[in-house]
Amino acid sequence: MYGSYTGRSRTRRRATAGFRAAGTAAALCAALLLAGCSGDGGSGGDGGDGQDSPAAVEQQPKATDPYWVNPEGNAARQVAAYTKDGDEKNAALIRKIAEQPVGEWISPDNAEAQVKGVTEAAAKADREALLVLYNIPHRDCGQFSKGGAADGDAYRAWVDGVAKGIGDRPATVILEPDALLHLVDGCTPQEFHEERYDLLKGAIERLKQQPAATVYLDAGNAGWQTPDALFQPLQRAGIAAADGFSLNVSNFQTTAVSTEFGKKLSAKIDGKPFVVDTSRNGNGPYQGGDPAETWCNPPGRALGEVPTTKTGDELVDAYLWIKRPGESDGDCKGGPKAGDWWPEYALGLARATK
């Protein structure tokens, strides 16, 4: 994904796998059977189904962090594997990730069942699901995460499935990282522009029919384009009907820089609030190496602010971990394919975190 586009928002598709909250394994696996329940494996260990038993993780305090911590995620499984091997030092490092809520990236297939499983598990834990929709046609311009829905009709049907899966349960949706930005930077061919604007606008309208759905349309990051270049495309894509916009998804721009950028953009679109992905921005963007790959598994990065809705700024609705820390950006710098769990990189993020 992303080829040589310097400074862009770097997003990785991650199919949602099994989501078995304690005491609800059977129900959730039934709901997610077609979506590949228990597919989020780590390394080593066996939970009785050929996978690592997840580490016990608790939900964060609801007042400051209302989002659901998936007890079956890659990081939780890695903690369990290290613990089983007696490696308490590395288990403690990965627990920094396992105990925080991260985005659940919805895969192209069986969206309704996936989303229903996630939102039901979150609701049973008295928390809110954080969903990432990344399936727009002609996604990623042929780079690491190329693909997406076959056409506009397939995408509309997919979004409808997502909305049905949400039902009346609370869910925050990050809508199509990079999709708008690729219209602005020219990566997406001109012949697809009108359709994409229509699809984004339609997705917002459909998702907002769900009574407890909150929708943020992605607007890239502070290192890629300017507020002046973005506000009209955001308006064309239906930002007026959304709850706000998202910034820094899968990128490394600092929270301070992202907030300043977001406020300038917000001022041009009727004061819309925004959320910032702080999953890997603790040390800011990478300054060394090939400038075309500063986004792809850059070394020396760190976890950023933990997810919270208590940001201290009325325009910043939340700091979120939208990108899942420890999952690869692509097969660069020794990493596995985009979206695959990479424990060595996860350890690096945790070690570098102050």
N, C-alpha and C positions, 0 to 999 in steps of 0.2 A: 504494500500500500504506500502511496504517496511519492514514490520516485524521488525526483530532485526538487520538489517544491519547498524551498527554504522557508522556515518560520511558520509553517501552516499548522492548523489544528490536527493533531495526530490521533486518530481514533482506530480502535481495533474491534473487529466483530468478535463477540464472544457468545456462543450459543448457551442459553440457559439450560442447565442440566438438572440433576436431582435436587429437591428441596424438601428434606425430611426434618421438620422440627421435631423436637423430642416428644414422643407420645403420639405423633401423627404420621408415622412412617407409612403405614399401609394406605391411608387415605391420599397422601400426597403422591406416592408412587403410582397409585391407580390413576390419579389425575394427570400425571406426567408420563405415563407409560410410553406413549408414542413419541414424546419429546426426548426420551433417553434418560429416564430416572437413574440417578446415581452415577451419571457419567462424569462427574467432576472429580476424578481420582487424583491422588497424590502419588508418592513413591513409597514402596515398602508397606508392610503391614497388611492386615486383612480384617475387614469388618464383618466377615461372614458372607459377603456377596462378592468377594474378590477385590474389594476396595478397602482403603484405610478407614477405620472407624474415625469419625470426626472428633476433634478435641472439643471438650465442653467449653462453650462460650456463652456469655450472658448478654442480654440486651443492654445497650447504653441507657442512661437515665432519660426518660421520655421528655422531660421538660427542656432539655438542651439538645437532644438528638432523637427525634421521633422515628427515625428510619430503622428498618428491620435488619438485624445481623443474621445472615444465613449460617446456621450451625453446620451446614454440609458443604461449605465452600472449599475451594482449593487450599486456602491458607489454613483453615481448621484441620484439614486432612494432613497437611504437611506438619503441623504441630504434633498431631497424633503420631505420625511416622517418626519424627525426631524423638519424641518422648519414649516410644517403644524401643528405640535404639539406645536410649540412655543419654541422648544428646540434649541435655536440658538448656545449655547455652543457646543453641540455635532455635530450640523450641520457644524460648523466651523472646527471641528476636522476631520470629514469624508471628508470634501471638500479638505483636503490635498491629499487624494487619488483620489477623483473624477476628479480633474483637471489635472491629469497626464495620459499619454497614458500607457495602459497595454496590455499584450499579449492577442490575441483572440485565444483561444484553439478550434480547429476545431473538431467537433464531428464526429463519424463514419458514420453518415447517411447524404446523400444529400450534400456532400462536395462541389460540384461545385456551387450549389446555395448559400450555406453559404459564401464561399470565394468571389463569385461575389458580394454579397451584401455588405460585409465588404470593399472590395477593391474599389467598386464604391462609397461608402459613404466617404471613405478616400480621393479618388481622387476629389470628389466634394468639399471637404474641403481644397483642395490643400495640402494634407498630404499623408504620406506613411502608409500602413497597416503593423502591426506587427502580424504575424501569428505563432502559435505554432502547430506543427504536432506531435501527440502522439497517434499512432494507430498501432504500430508495432505488429505483431503476438507474442503471449506469453508475452505480456507486463507486467511488474512489478512482475513477478515471483509469482503470486498468492496472492499478498498482497492487500492493500486498493484499489488500482486502477488497479486490474488485468483485463485482457481482451485484447483488440486489435482486429485487423482484423482476420478473420477466418483462412486465409492461405496466402501464398505468392501472389497468383493471385489476391485475394481480395484486398490485400494491394497495389499492383501495380495499380489496377483499381482506388482505392481511391486516390492515389497520382496523377494519371492522371486527376481525377476530380478536385483536388486542383489546378493543373497547368492550366487547362482550365478556372477555376474560376478567377485565377489571370489575365489571358490574357496578355495585354500589359501594365497593370497598375503597378505602383511601389509597391513592397511588400518585406519586410524582413521576412525570414522564419527561425525559430529555429527548427531544425530537430531532432526529437525523443530524448527528454531528457531521460537519463539513459540507452538507448538501447545499446550503445557501452560499457558502464561501466559494464553492467551485463554480457557481454561476458568476460570481464577481471576478474571480481571478482568471477566468477563461478556460479552466481545465475541462469543464463540461461543455461539449460541443453546443453551438448556438441552437441547433435544431431541437434540442431537448429542453431549452430554457422555459418556454411557456408551460409545457407539461409539468415541469418540476415545481414551478410556482403554484400551479393549480393543485398539485398533489400535496404540497406542504400546507396550503391553505385549507384544503379539504380534510387533511389529517387533524389539524387543530380543531376544526369545527366538529368532526366526528368524536374525537376524544373528549371534548368539552361537554358532550351530551351526557357523559357519566357524572353523576352528582358530586363525587368526591375526588375527581381527577384534577390534578394541577399540571399544566403543560408549559414547558420552557423550550422555545425554539432556539436551536444552536446558532451562535453568531461568531464562532471561531475563537481567536485569541488575540492578545494585544500585540503580538509580533507579526500579525498577518492582516494586511489591509488597515483601513482607518475608519473611524466612525462616519466620516463624510462619505465614504464609499459604501457603507453598509446600511444606512438608515432607510433609504428608499427601497432596496431589495427586501429588507425586513418588512416594510409596509406592504409590498406586493405579495409577500408570502403569508400575510395574515396575522402579523404580530399583534394587531389590535385585539384579536379574540383570544390570544394566548395570555397566560399569567405573567410571562416575562421571557427572558432569554438566558442562555447558558454560555459561559466563557471558559476557555482554557481546557477543554476536554482532551485528555490524553497529552496535554502539553505541559510545559515547565515554567511558564511565565510566573513571576512571583505574585503573591496575593495582592500586594500593594499596587503593583503595576496593573494587574487585572482589574482591580477596583477602580483605579483612576480611569482606565479605558472604558469600563462599563458605565461609569457615571457620565462621561462625555457622550456615549452612545444613547444612554437612557434619556438624556436631555433632548435628543432629536426625535424620540418616539414616545412623547407624552409621558415621560417619567416612569416607564416600565421598570420594574425591579429585575434583578438577575441573580443567578447562582454562579459560583466559581468552583471549578474542579481543582482541589488542592491535594490530590492523591500523590503527586510526585514532584511538587514544586518547592520543596523545602530548601533546596540549594539554588533555585532559579534555573535558567536555561544553560545548557552546555555550551561552552565557548571554544572548545578545541576540536581538532580533527577535521574531517570532511564537512564543510558547511552544509552540504546537501543532505547529510544524515545526522544533524544535531538532534533530530526528533526520534531517531530509531535506536532504542536501547542505549542511550548515552550513559557513559560511566559516571560515577560520583554523584548521582542524584539522590535525593532523600524524600521521605514522606513529608507532606506538608501539614497544615493545620488539620486536626481531626474533624470529622463531620459534625456540624452543629448548625442549629438555626439561630443561635445567639451570637451574631456577628458584630453587634455593636454599631451597625450601620443600617438605617431604615431602607436603603436601596438594595442592600445585599441580603436576599432572603435566606441564603444558606451557603456554607462551605460543604461541598460534597466530594466523595471519592467516586467519581463517575467512571473513570478508567480504573480497572481492577489492578492494584499494585501487585507486581510479581508476574503478570502475564506479559508475554513478549510483544514487542511492536512489529516484529517481522524477522525474517531469517537474515539478520545483519549482526555484526559484532559477536558472532558465535551463538546467537539466539535461535530458538526454534521458530516455527511458523507463527504468524500473527495470531494472538489470542491464546496460545498454549502457555500453560503454567511453567515458569522457569525459576526454580527455587534459588539458584545462585544469584539471580538478579534481585529477587525478593529480599534475600539476606543483605545484599548491598544497600538497598533502600533503607532497610531497618537499621543497619549499622551506622549509616551516615546521618540518621535522624537525631537531632539534638534533644 
